[in-house]
Amino acid sequence: MSINLPDFSTLLNPEIQQQTQHLADAFAETAVQRDRDGGSPLAQRQLIRDSGLLALSIPKNLGGLDGNWFDVMNSVRILAQVDNSLAHVFGFHHLLLATVRLFARAEQWQNWFQQTASQQLFWGNTLNPLDQRTVVHQQDGIYLFSGQKSFCSGAIDSDMLVASGIDQGTGKLLIAAIPTQREGIELHHDWDNMGQRQTDSGSATFRHVRVEQHELLLEPGPLSTPFACLRPLIAQLTFVNMFLGVAEGAFAEAKQYTQAQSRAWFLSGVERADQDPYILRHYGEFWLQLESVRALNQQAILQLQRAWQIGEALTAEQRGQVAIAVATAKVAASRVSLDISNRMFEVTGARATQAALRLDRFWRNVRTQTLHDPVDYKIKELGEWALNAEVPQPSFYS
């Protein structure tokens, strides 16, 4: 019996792929130096603006490029091959657009989408639902956000923010979409981690930031329906494509170095490193790992795209099936990206550890990002599904 699988290449827009690759080629020229420097990649973010790809996930009737989730995730993956920081802020931009689409009324998100497409607005994150230090006071129909937020990826040099706070009166999580330049918002340049060096994932301070009623995402609201609960799955699938991209980038760099620079070990009995049986064994394992994650990733994106097209009629069971596919890909991508970015030195050799090459950036980036939420809990969810047929309960991380 034959199994008919979709031709995933037909689901991708070739022009979008080409434009993304142009960006990746430009980013690759300065990736090593910028990893060393850290800070804000202002010039590179402007290149993303100029490319028009900030409108990738916006429908054509609202001025966008009408890309599907295959287009979006493939673009994240291509950028991550050379620069996972820029893949991060680009992916989060589209995640935040999906957030307002899923949590807000049609007239709200359609207006924001039109503005984003026409002005090439960059969206940044100050949501972080686990950080509850920002509180919201209501005063004469106005909402005032005050407090701090951590892990505010892409907020610096953004035009719009998705922000959250806890309503002091009800204890309810409130989420709003507001301009980054609004009075009372202070974004801090305090991100100096070992990886994801240019995501600007530092902290923010809100000092009585005024939020209007029409800027709150209340209908249907956060995680309020099965369709709205696709938001965390889009986030997790963005990570999958970041991790896969990093693994592919590490593989490509290792391959180039092995063929051009590595020397055969004196006991190997061969003249070139690319003939060494143990090096070939590593590359064979790398290939198997990458192909496995690619297949799982494609199936997860397909599940998400189908759910997205169902829209508000999506059932909890259908949403649960997407969650299982995404969690499966997330676990595999986490493990493979960490393994390949570590073992790449087994196939390149001692000289590849020189600081000028900064080949360790691949491992540092995924080691930093894979700690976003513990993968052990994804495995537990998969165990509950495999043994008891229970799908994951929606949260901001599942």
C-alpha positions in Angstrom: 0.0 0.0 0.0 1.4 3.4 -1.0 1.2 6.4 1.2 0.5 9.7 -0.5 2.4 12.6 1.2 1.9 16.2 0.1 4.6 17.8 -2.0 5.6 20.4 0.5 7.6 22.4 -2.0 4.4 23.3 -3.8 3.1 25.0 -0.6 6.0 27.5 -0.6 6.1 30.8 -2.5 9.4 30.8 -4.5 9.6 34.6 -4.5 9.4 34.7 -0.7 12.1 32.0 -0.5 14.3 33.9 -2.7 13.9 37.2 -0.8 14.5 35.4 2.5 17.7 33.9 1.1 18.9 37.3 -0.1 18.5 38.5 3.5 20.3 35.4 4.9 23.2 35.9 2.5 23.5 39.5 3.7 23.3 38.6 7.4 26.0 35.8 6.9 28.6 38.4 5.9 28.5 40.0 9.4 27.1 37.2 11.6 30.4 36.3 13.3 31.4 39.9 14.2 27.9 40.7 15.4 27.8 37.6 17.6 31.0 39.0 19.2 29.7 42.5 19.6 26.1 41.7 20.8 23.8 44.7 21.0 21.1 45.7 18.6 21.3 44.7 14.9 19.7 47.9 13.7 21.1 47.8 10.2 19.9 44.2 9.7 16.5 44.9 11.1 16.2 47.7 8.6 17.0 45.3 5.8 14.1 43.1 7.0 11.8 46.2 6.9 13.1 47.1 3.4 12.5 43.5 2.2 8.7 43.8 2.8 8.7 40.5 4.6 7.2 42.0 7.8 4.0 41.7 5.8 4.6 38.1 5.0 1.8 36.6 7.2 -0.7 39.4 6.4 -3.6 38.6 3.9 -3.4 40.2 0.5 -6.6 42.1 1.0 -5.0 43.9 3.9 -1.9 44.9 2.0 0.2 41.8 2.9 2.1 39.1 1.0 -0.6 36.5 1.8 2.0 33.9 3.0 0.9 30.7 4.6 2.5 29.1 7.6 4.9 27.1 5.4 6.2 30.4 4.0 6.6 31.9 7.4 8.3 29.0 9.1 10.5 28.3 6.1 11.7 31.9 6.3 12.5 31.6 10.0 14.5 28.4 9.2 16.5 30.0 6.4 17.4 33.0 8.6 18.3 30.7 11.5 20.9 28.9 9.3 23.1 31.9 9.4 21.8 34.1 12.3 19.4 32.8 14.9 19.0 36.1 16.6 17.5 37.7 13.5 15.4 34.6 12.9 14.2 35.0 16.5 13.0 38.6 16.2 11.6 37.9 12.7 9.7 34.9 13.9 8.4 36.6 17.0 7.2 39.5 14.8 4.8 37.1 13.0 4.0 35.4 16.2 2.8 38.7 17.7 0.7 39.4 14.6 -0.9 36.0 15.1 -1.5 36.9 18.7 -3.6 40.0 17.8 -5.3 38.0 15.1 -6.3 35.2 17.5 -7.1 37.3 20.6 -8.7 40.5 19.2 -11.9 41.5 17.4 -11.8 41.5 13.6 -11.8 45.3 13.3 -8.9 45.5 15.7 -6.5 43.1 14.1 -7.5 44.1 10.5 -6.6 47.7 11.3 -3.2 46.7 12.9 -2.5 44.4 9.9 -3.1 47.2 7.4 -0.9 49.6 9.3 1.8 47.0 9.6 1.8 46.2 5.9 1.6 49.8 4.7 4.3 51.1 7.1 6.4 48.0 7.5 5.9 48.1 11.3 8.1 45.8 13.4 6.4 44.2 16.4 8.2 43.4 19.6 7.4 41.3 22.6 6.7 42.5 26.2 4.1 39.8 26.9 5.9 37.1 29.0 2.9 35.8 31.0 5.1 34.2 33.6 6.5 37.5 34.7 3.6 39.1 36.6 5.4 42.2 37.9 3.4 44.5 35.7 0.0 45.4 37.2 -2.9 47.2 35.6 -5.0 49.9 37.3 -8.3 51.1 35.8 -9.0 54.8 36.0 -11.9 56.6 34.3 -12.1 54.0 31.5 -8.3 54.1 31.0 -5.9 51.2 31.8 -2.6 52.1 33.3 0.2 49.5 33.0 3.0 49.8 35.6 5.9 47.5 36.5 8.6 45.4 34.8 8.9 42.7 32.2 11.8 40.4 31.4 12.7 38.5 28.2 11.4 41.3 25.9 12.7 39.9 22.7 12.8 42.3 19.8 11.2 45.2 21.7 14.1 47.5 21.1 13.9 49.0 17.6 10.3 47.9 17.3 7.3 50.0 16.3 4.5 48.1 18.1 4.5 46.0 21.3 2.3 43.3 22.6 2.3 43.9 26.4 0.6 42.1 29.3 -0.2 42.9 32.9 -2.3 41.6 35.8 -5.5 43.5 36.5 -5.2 44.6 40.1 -8.9 44.3 40.7 -9.7 40.9 39.1 -6.3 39.2 38.9 -7.0 38.6 35.2 -4.2 38.7 32.6 -4.7 41.6 30.2 -3.0 41.9 26.9 -2.7 45.0 24.8 -1.2 46.2 21.5 0.5 49.6 21.9 3.0 51.8 20.1 6.6 51.3 21.3 7.1 55.0 21.6 4.2 55.6 24.0 5.0 57.7 27.0 6.1 55.7 30.1 7.7 52.8 28.2 11.4 52.3 28.9 13.3 49.5 27.1 16.6 48.5 28.7 19.8 47.4 26.9 20.5 44.8 29.5 20.7 41.6 27.4 24.2 40.1 27.5 23.7 36.3 27.4 26.0 33.7 26.0 23.7 33.1 23.1 21.0 34.8 21.0 23.3 37.8 21.4 21.3 40.2 19.2 17.7 39.5 20.2 17.6 42.4 22.6 15.8 40.0 25.0 16.3 42.3 28.0 13.9 44.0 30.3 11.3 46.7 30.1 9.8 49.1 32.6 6.2 50.5 32.3 5.5 53.7 34.2 1.7 54.4 34.2 1.5 53.6 30.5 -1.9 54.6 29.2 -3.8 51.9 27.3 -7.1 52.6 25.7 -10.0 50.1 25.7 -9.7 49.5 22.0 -6.1 48.5 22.4 -6.9 45.6 24.7 -7.2 42.1 23.3 -10.5 41.1 25.0 -12.7 39.4 22.4 -12.2 36.5 22.3 -9.2 37.1 24.6 -6.2 35.1 25.5 -6.5 31.3 25.1 -10.3 31.6 25.1 -11.2 29.3 22.3 -9.6 26.3 20.6 -8.7 28.6 17.7 -7.2 31.2 20.0 -5.2 28.4 21.6 -3.2 28.0 18.4 -1.1 30.9 19.6 1.3 28.9 21.8 1.6 26.3 19.1 2.7 28.9 16.6 5.3 30.0 19.2 6.5 26.4 19.7 6.7 25.8 16.0 8.7 29.0 15.5 11.2 27.5 17.9 11.3 24.2 16.0 12.3 26.1 12.8 14.8 28.2 14.6 16.4 25.0 16.1 16.2 23.1 12.8 17.8 26.1 11.0 20.6 26.3 13.5 21.3 22.5 13.1 21.3 22.9 9.3 23.6 25.9 9.6 26.0 24.1 11.9 26.0 21.1 9.5 26.8 23.3 6.5 29.7 25.1 8.3 31.1 21.9 9.5 30.9 20.3 6.1 32.7 23.2 4.5 35.4 23.2 7.1 35.9 19.4 7.0 36.4 19.5 3.2 38.6 22.5 3.1 40.5 22.6 6.4 40.4 19.4 8.4 43.2 17.0 8.3 43.1 13.2 8.3 44.1 11.6 11.6 47.4 9.8 11.3 45.9 6.4 12.3 43.1 6.7 9.8 45.0 5.2 6.8 43.4 7.8 4.5 44.7 10.9 2.9 41.8 13.3 3.5 39.5 14.0 6.5 36.4 13.5 4.3 37.5 9.9 3.8 37.9 9.1 7.5 35.4 6.3 8.4 34.6 7.9 11.8 34.0 11.3 10.3 31.7 9.8 7.7 29.8 8.0 10.5 29.2 11.3 12.2 28.0 12.9 9.0 25.7 10.0 8.4 24.2 10.4 11.8 23.8 14.1 11.3 22.0 13.5 8.0 19.6 11.0 9.6 18.8 13.5 12.4 18.2 16.4 10.1 16.0 14.4 7.8 13.9 13.2 10.7 13.3 16.7 12.1 12.6 18.0 8.6 9.8 15.4 8.2 8.3 16.1 11.7 8.5 19.8 11.1 6.7 19.6 7.8 3.9 17.5 9.3 3.5 19.9 12.2 3.3 22.9 9.9 0.7 21.1 7.7 -1.4 20.4 10.8 -1.1 24.1 11.8 -2.0 25.3 8.4 -5.1 23.1 8.3 -6.2 24.2 11.7 -5.7 27.9 10.7 -7.9 27.4 7.7 -10.6 25.9 9.8 -10.6 29.0 11.9 -13.1 29.7 14.7 -14.8 26.4 14.0 -11.7 24.5 15.2 -12.5 21.9 17.9 -10.5 21.2 21.1 -9.7 17.7 19.7 -8.4 19.2 16.4 -6.3 21.7 18.3 -5.0 18.9 20.4 -3.8 17.0 17.3 -1.8 20.1 16.3 -0.3 20.3 19.8 0.9 16.7 19.6 2.5 17.2 16.2 4.2 20.4 17.3 5.4 18.9 20.6 6.9 15.9 18.8 8.8 18.2 16.4 9.9 20.5 19.3 11.5 17.7 21.3 13.2 16.3 18.2 14.5 19.7 17.1 15.8 20.6 20.5 17.8 17.4 20.8 19.1 17.4 17.3 20.2 21.0 17.3 22.0 20.6 20.5 23.7 17.4 19.4 24.8 18.6 15.9 26.0 22.0 17.2 28.1 20.2 19.8 29.4 17.3 17.8 30.3 19.4 14.8 33.7 19.8 16.4 34.2 16.0 16.2 34.3 16.3 12.4 36.2 19.6 12.2 39.0 19.1 14.7 41.0 21.1 17.2 41.7 24.1 14.8 38.0 24.7 14.4 37.8 25.9 18.0 39.8 29.1 17.3 37.9 32.0 18.7 37.9 34.0 15.4 35.6 31.4 13.8 33.1 31.5 16.6 31.7 28.1 15.5 30.5 27.7 19.0 27.8 30.3 18.3 25.5 27.6 17.0 25.5 25.7 20.2 25.4 28.8 22.4 22.3 30.0 20.5 20.3 26.8 20.8 21.5 26.1 24.3 20.1 29.6 25.3 16.9 29.3 23.3 16.0 25.6 24.2 15.8 26.7 27.9 12.8 28.9 27.0 10.5 26.2 28.4 11.6 22.8 29.7 11.5 20.1 27.0 10.9 17.5 29.8 7.3 18.8 30.1 6.8 18.3 26.3 8.0 14.7 26.7 5.5 14.2 29.6 2.7 15.6 27.4 3.7 13.1 24.6 3.7 10.3 27.2 0.2 11.2 28.3 -0.9 11.1 24.7 0.9 7.9 23.8 -0.3 6.0 26.9 -3.6 7.6 27.8 -4.7 9.4 24.5 -4.8 12.7 26.4 -3.9 15.8 24.4 -2.0 18.7 26.0 -4.0 21.2 28.0 -3.6 24.7 26.4 -1.3 27.1 28.1 1.1 29.8 26.9 3.7 27.1 26.5 1.7 24.1 25.2 
